[in-house]
Amino acid sequence: MTLPEGWAERLQLPLLTAPMFLVSTIDLVVNACRRGVLGTFPTGNARTVELLERWLAEISEALTPQDAPWGVNLVVHRTYERLEQDLALVERYRPPLVITALGSPRAVVDRIHDYGGLVFADVNSLKHARQAAAMGVDGLVLVAAGAGGHTGQMGAFAMVPGIREFFDGALVLGGGITDGAGIRAAEILGADLASMGTRFIACQETMASDAYRKMLVNSTIEDLILTDAVSGVPAYWLRESLIAAGLDIEAIKRGERMPQTSTSNHGRWSQIWSAGHGVGSIKATCTVETLLNQLAEDYWRSVGLAPKVRRAGAPLNRALA
């Protein structure tokens, strides 16, 4: 494993809860970390800088050094108007991990390293992976084909070994991973962690509305539309949410784009819902605890061990050595 020293001993599963815009909450982060899974959230989910500071303070106070590490997602695109303010708060509260998205991590790497934090960059191609690696990031979050939200076109089976050829830092693989066997498969490919988003959206601790959760339970992969017309980058969207928002599906298929606004504007996005290829695996709403218990059972079964065989706090690779 190429995770930072001391991280593996704090993880019960090699898993990161993906930072999901208008979905991830501090409750999701805290509950995941307390159960040995790395929890993250986008700073933009806090509607104001003041609210973000409260969230960062609450997470810092709720978690202990024995819990899994936690992190935040920073949108580094030039259209994100709060980047400097959010980054200043990150420097103050020092989350162990910062994941950059939708742009170059160059502007934040040194500032996060200065307080001892790590920077992982979201990448959806080998080209972007090479660029991020050259900027000194500690890890890469591989957005492979099938990921919800903004997605990639490269399959995981080619992406992980392709990037391992030139990058020896931490790798996190995301894209259609829905169960414990998928988490184990990510390790076998050469990733250190799996990233899972869609499966967590229906959890009771998220911002997702009851209508969003119901739509997820009732949807399959056939209900997804892949387009860059909504956000400006290729992403998967639930067809019914686009229709409910009054959007012209045929126009979207033709590539006609919606007027673009800043990602700090929550209102426009509140009724347009995303999901990845794993949406069909969501059969009901549940708590984070229930979902993680099921994932752990699936994972250790795929390894060939019962979950109870592994001592709490033992390194993840103990059973696999």
N, C-alpha and C positions, 0 to 999 in steps of 0.2 A: 504493500500500500504506500502511496505517496502523500498521504494526508499529513498535516502538521503534527509535530510531536505532541503526544498527549490527547489528541482528538479521538483516536480509535477507542481508547479506554472509556470514553464517555458516551459512546454510541451503542445502542442496542440493535440498531439496524443501520446499514450503510445507505442512508436515505436522507435527502433534503426535501423539505416541503417547498415547492416552487413559489417564488414571490408573485402573487397574482393580483393584478390591478383591480381595485374595487371588490376584492374577495378576501384576501388575507387580512387577518386581524392580530392584535396582540394576544388574544385568547388562543388563537391557533398556534402562534409562535410559542407561547409559554407551555401549553399543553403538550406540544410536540417535543420541546426540549426536555421537559421533565420526564418524558418517556423515552429518552435516548435517541431522538431524531432531530436533526438540525433544522430549526425553524427560521423562516425569513419572511419579510414583508416589504412591499415597495414604500418608500418614504411618501410618495404621492397619495397613498391611501388616507393619510391624515390630511384633512381638507385645509388646514392652516398650519403655519409654522409652529404656532403655540400648541396646537394639538399634537403635532409630531414630537415636540419636546416632552409633553406629558407621557406619550406612548413610550418613548425611549427611556424615560425615568422609571416608568412602571415595569418594563421588562428588566431593566438593570437591577431593580430591587427584588423582583420576583424570582430570579434565577440564581443558582449557586454555582461554584466551580465544579461541582459534581454533575450538574446537568449538561446536556449536550450544548455545544456552542450555538450562538444565534447570529443572525445577520440581517442586513438591510439591502434593498435593491435601489440603486440610484440610476435614474434615467439621465444619461449624459448628452443627449441630443440637444442641439442649440435651441430648440423650441421649448425646452423645459425651463420655465422662467424662475423656478425656485432652487435651481441646482446649488448655487453658492450658499444660500441660507440653509438648505438641508445638509450640505457638506459640513458647514460650521457646527451644526448640532451633532453630526456623526463624530466629528473630532472631539466634541465635549463628552459624549457618552460612550465612545469607544466600543462599538460592537466588534466582536472578533472577526467578522466577515463582512465585506462589502462586495456585492455583485453589481457590476455595471451593465447597462443595457442600452441599445439603440444608439451607439456611438463609440468614439474612441475613449479608452480609459486613461489616456495620457495625463489629463488634468488632475486626476484624483490619486494616482498610484503613490506618489511620494508623500502626499498628505496622510494617506491611510497608513503607509509604512512607518511614518514618523511616530505614530502612537502604538505601533506594534500590531496593527490589524493586517489582515490579508485581503487581497483584491483578486476576485475571480471575474472574468469577463464573459458575458453571454456572446457566443459566436454561432453562426449557422452555416459556415463554410470553412474550408481549409484556408482560403485566402484571408478571411477575417481572423482565424486562429493564429496564423503566422504573424499578422500585424499586431495582435494583442500580445503574443508571446514576446515580440521584439520590444514592447513597452514595459516589460518587467512585471507582468502580472504573475501571481502565485498559482493560479489555477484557471481553468476554462470550463464554462458550462456549455456543453454541446447541445444545441437546439437542433435535434435531428428531425427527419420527416415524421409527421404524426403528432408533433407537439401542439398543444393548444395555444391560444394567443398568437404572438408572432411565431412563425414556424420556419423550418428549413426544408430543403429538398433532398438532402443527402441522407441515405439510410445509415442506421447505427452501425451495421456490420462493416461498412466501409469507413465511416467517419472516425470511430475510435482508433482503429489501428493506423489510419492515415495520419492522424494528429500525433499519435504516440511516436511516429518516426522522427519528429522534430521537437517534441515538447515532453519534458520529463517532470513537469509539475502535476498538481492534482487535476484530475478530470472528473467532471460530473456529467452524466448522460441523461438527457431527457428526450421524450418523444414516444408517447403511446405506452408507457410503462404503467401497469395497473395492479400488479400483484407481487407477491413475494418471489415467485419464480422469475419475474421480469427484473426485480432488483438483483437477484443472483446472476442473471444473464449479463447484466451490465458489468458486474465484477469480472465475469469470465472473459468478456470482450477486452477488458483492460482498464475500465473506469474504476475510480475509487468510491464513487457514490452514484446512486440513481437520483434523479430529480423527478418528483411526482407532483402534478398539479391538479389535473382534471378530477382525479379520484377524491380529492379533498374538498372540492367545491361544495358538494352536498352536505358536508359536515355541519353540525349545528353551531359550531364556533366561528363560522365565516360570516362575511357581510352578505352573502347570497340571499336574495329574497326567497320566500316560499315558492313564488312562481318560477323563479330560476331553478330551484331545486327540483320542482315537479317536472319542469321541461327536461332536465338532465335525466331523471329517472325514466322518462318516456321516450328518450331519444336513442338513436343508434348512429353509426358512422354515416349512414345514408342521409342523415338530417344536417350534416355539416356542409358549409359552403366555404371554399378556399378562395380568398380574394384579397387584393391590396386596395380595393376601392374604399374601404371603411377607414383604415388607419394610416394608409400610405405605405405599409409593408405587408407582405403576404401573411395572412392569418386565417384561422378557422373560426367561423361564426355559426351559431345555431340558426338555421333557416327561419324557424318560427319567430325568433326574437327580432330578426330583420323585418319580417312582415308586420309584426305587431308595432314596430317603431315607424311604420309607414314608408318603408324603403321599397324601391322598385327592384325586385329580384332580377328581372331580366336586364335592367340597366346595369346592375352590379356585375352580372355575368359578362356584360359587354365591356366592363372595365371603366365605366363612368364613375368617377370618384365623388364622395361626399366632400363638402367644404371642410378643410382641415382646421382644427383648433388645437390649442395647447393641451398636452396630456395632463396638465394641472386642472383642467376644466372637467369636473366630475359629472355635471348634469347630462351632457350629451351621451355619455357612455352608460348611464345607469340602467338603460333598458335594452342595450345591445350586448348580447351575451356570447361568450366564447366557450369552446371545449375542444379537446384533442381527440385523437383516434380512439382513446380508451373510454369514450363516453358510454358505450354500450355495456360496460362492466358495472355501471352504477345502477343498482337495483332498489335502493332505498336510502333515505337519509339516516345518519347515525352520528355518534360523537367521535371526536378524534381518538379517544381511548379505544373505542370499539374497533375502529378501522385499523389502528396500529396493532392491536392484539391479533387481528386477522392476518395482517401483513406479516407479522412476526411468525405466526404459525405456518403460513405458506412458505416463508423464506427458509426456515429451519427444516421444514419437510423437504424442500428442494435440495438442501445441503445434505440431507440424509440423517438429520438429528431431530429429536423432539426439542421444542423450545426450552423445556425445563433442564435439559442437559447442560446448557450454557449458564455459567454463573453470572449473576448481575455484576457488571463492571469489568468482566473479562474482555480482553481485546477481541475484536471481531474476527481476526484471522486465526484465533487459537484453534478453532475447530477445523480450519481449512488448511492448516500448515502440514 
